[in-house]
């Protein structure tokens, strides 16, 4: 499953859920607040900008936002909300694609770095972020914590969400650090819709080493965008990496 096959026109059409899920004010609001703070009045670049879930409200806050995106259907959805002059987007992958200019902030939200399926590509993503940042600039990553403690011997899957009309589960390949997320949507009929996406999971310590290889130091890590303490029980984290300032 290639990423450009996963994020097709049908996925783009279903992605936006205004006011709910990822688009709920209690989820999106703290994300935009924190990113606007970290931008410190400078420009921001979103890797995998998608339909503009974060980029559009961030731009409305007065932060100049550019994007990189692999999926043309996702960008087509973005263009119904903001034109090229408002949020310029360069088509390509986030590990290698270069955007004109320099930025105070580069960010990757909602586990998207795990869409890169090799450690080498993930390290290249850090290096690409560094390439776009001014001295002292920040790279922010939102990422889930692998749930391997929930896998007893012989079991390869965890159910991470179950609610009316939806079940989400992950199947793990611990040898390659690969996960396939399975999304089952159903109603009262006998029919269900299945969506799947492959990922390479990253431990926080491994992510920090990738940052070092890219020239970054870890500045902070919290359990969410509101700044909750990150603990051994946290299911995800928001990690802020920073380049050295100019001498």
N, C-alpha and C positions, 0 to 999 in steps of 0.2 A: 504494500500500500504506500504509494508515493504521496507526499503532502499535497502536491498540486491536484491529485486525484481525489483526496479526501475533501479539500476545500473547494468543491465545485459549485455550480450555480445553485443546486438544491440546498447544499449546506449553507451557502451565503444567504439564501432566502429565509432559511429557518433560524439563522444565528441570532438576530435581534429579537429580544423579548422585552420591550419597553416597560420599565417599572417593576420587572420581576427578574428573579435569578441574578445573573451577573449585572443586570441593569437596574436592580433595586437600589433606591437611594441610599440605604444603609450600607450597601456594598460599594457602590460607585463613588459616593460622596467622599468618604475617607481616602480613597485611592487618589482622586483628583486633588484633594486638599494637600496630601503629603507630597505629591509630585510637584505641585505648584510651589510649595515651600522649598523643595530641594533644587528646583530650577534657579532660584535666587535671582529672578529677573532676566535670566538668559534664555536662549533657545533650547528646545528639547527635540530629541529624535526617538521615535518609537520603532523598535524592531518588531516586525509582524503586526503592523498597524490595523489590519483587518478592516472591519466596517466602521472603525472610528469610535468604538465604545468609550475609550478613554481619551483619544486624541481630540474629539469634537468638544467635549466639555472643558478639557484643559485649554484648548485654544480660546474658548469663550471666556476663560478666566484671564486672558491677555498674554498667555505664554505662546510664543511662536513655535509651532509644532510641524515637523516633517516626519515622513514615514518610509519604511521599507516594507514591501509586501510581496509574497510569492504568488498569491491568488488573484487573478484578474476579476473573477466574479465578486470577491470580497471588496475590492477597490471600487467596483461599479456600485455596490451598495453605499460605500462611503461617499461617492460622488453625488448621491441624492441628498446628502446632509451638508457637504462642504466642497467647494470647488478647488481646483488645483492651486489657485492663488492663495487660498486660505490654509490648506493642508497639502503641500506638495508631496508626492509619493514617487519613489523610484522602485520599479519592479525588479525583484531578485530575491536571493536568499540572504538571511541575516548574518551569515558567517563570512560572506565575501563581498557583498554589494556595498559600493561607496556612494554616499550622498554628498553633493556639493556643500561646502561651508564647514564650520565647526560649531560645537554645541557645548552648553554647560551641563546638559543632562542627557543620558541615553537610558531608556528603560524598556523592560521586557516584563509583561504582566501575565498572570493566569497560567503559569507553568509552561510557557511557550518555548523556553530554551530546551525543554525535554523533547520537542519535536525534532531536534537534531539527534540523529540516531547513533552517532559515534562520539567517543571522547574527543577525538581530534577535531571534529566539527564544533563541539561545544567550546573547546579552548580557542578555536579560531573566532568564535563569536565574541569572546572577551577581547581578543586582539582587535577585532573590527570595531568594537565599542571604543577602545582606547584610541584607535585611529581617528575617530570623529570628535573626540573630546578636547577641550582646552585644558591646559595644566590646572590641576585641582578639580577637574570635572568629575562627575559621579556617574556610575552605572548601577541601576537598581533592578533587582530581579525578584519576582514573586514566584515561589516554587513550593510544591508539596513535598512532604517528608515521606519517603518510602515506608510502607506499612508492613515490613517484613516480620515484625514482632507478632503480627496477627496470623502468620503462616505456620501452623504446626507441621512437623515432618510429614512429607507426602502430599501436602496440599499446595496447590499452585495458584489459587485465586482468592481474592477478598471482595466482599460486597461493601462498597464504601458509601452507597446511598440507596435507600429504598423508601419510596413514597407512592401515593396513589398515582398511577399512570406512568411511573418511571422506576427503573432499577438500573444502577450503575455498578459494574464490577470490573476489577482488574485481574488479568492473568499475568503471572510473573515468570520470566526466564532469568533466574538469578545468576546463571553462568555469564550471560552477556549484559546483565543489568538492563534488560528490556522488559517493558510492560505493554500490553495491549489493553486499552480501555474499551469496554463494551457498554453501549448505551441502548437500553431497551425502552421504547416508548409504546404504550398500549392503552386501550380503552375497554369498553364493555364487550366488544366483539372478540372473535377468536384471532384477530389479526394483530400483529405487532411490527414495529419498525426498529431495525437494528442499525446502529452506527458504530463503527470501530475506528480507533486511531492508535498508532504505535508510538511509543516513547522510549527514551533512555533515561532511567532515573538516576539522580545524582544525590549523594549524601552531602550534607552541609560542609563537612570537612573537605570533601573532594572539590566542591564548588569554590571554597576558599583557595585551594591550591591552583585551580584554574585561574582565579583572579590574580594570584601572584605571578603566574606565567604570562599574564597579560599586562603586568606592570601595576596592578592595583593592590591596595590594602583594604581589608574589611573595616569599614567605619562603624556600622551598626547592624544589628539583626533583631527583629521583633517578630512576634507571632502573627501580627496582622498590620494593616495600614494605620490603625489607630495607636500603635505603639505598645501593645500588650507584651508582657515579658515572654521571651522564647524559652521554653522548658523542654524536658525530655518527653512530655506528653503532647507537645504542639504538633498539629497535623500539617502545618505549612509555615512558611516564613517569608518575610520581606527583608532582603539583605541589600545593604548599601555599600558599594565599593567606590574607592576614590583614588584618583591618580595623584601623584605628588604635585605640589604646587611649584610654580616656576621659582628658580633661585632668586 
